[in-house]
């Protein structure tokens, strides 16, 4: 005989009281895998593969729990029928709370994904893809909406101390080769500088990462992903490259030589740059220099320093 289909299914979340009463700060899901279309300012919409965290608070101390499926289905609707943008984030957070009337008055969502950009090399202008890790966070709390945008940007950092020590060795090699006479053969010096004996030492440099988080101002109406990435790379001057030819590698070496920086220098460059952007109500910066000399990293952290804002 066919199995009978139940006419009513139990809803434990609605019908059962909490085992132990108490309010909860956040309840929801993390690490949801989901494709999305992202709409960034001044850039065509593009698909990404995202991981999502979605939460609401639980204000009723006696309620068994929240309706996680409602949060998930709202995310599904965004994934299938909309674009991740400033406006859709606002709508999503409001819908999170509306779907939990009487249970929640705060909502949180975080989207993490790689955002790919075509980048031109320095001289030859060859193009290649670069992937920038991006995080978009939205919080809704008692009528207040907060939106945060985070990016990670790789760059090269050359140590000023190492550069000074290398220059000293080159000076000593020059004195040993040519003595201290005031007049030397310019052509001979030119040829000598093109040898390993002429450039007897080079400074050490390393791949570095700038992690930058900004709080978007209330009047913002777009996600300024590309603008933030460009501002970081322009301030640091030595972003890592994608497709390169020899002329690009030479220019990269020149830029490193003309932009020597400790982690403190890099953080202050970014601090100065972000202070110029009125669209960022707050910012948090962490620069990580993955040392080639040491077995540890050099790190500098700073914030805009506004009352109640991001903490270092």
Secondary structure as UniProt FT lines:
FT   HELIX           12..15
FT   STRAND          24..38
FT   TURN            41..42
FT   STRAND          46..58
FT   TURN            61..62
FT   HELIX           68..81
FT   HELIX           86..98
FT   TURN            99..103
FT   STRAND          106..120
FT   STRAND          127..141
FT   TURN            142..143
FT   STRAND          144..158
FT   HELIX           160..178
FT   TURN            179..180
FT   HELIX           186..193
FT   TURN            196..198
FT   STRAND          205..216
FT   TURN            218..219
FT   HELIX           225..236
FT   HELIX           246..258
FT   HELIX           263..275
FT   TURN            278..279
FT   STRAND          280..289
FT   STRAND          298..303
FT   TURN            307..308
//
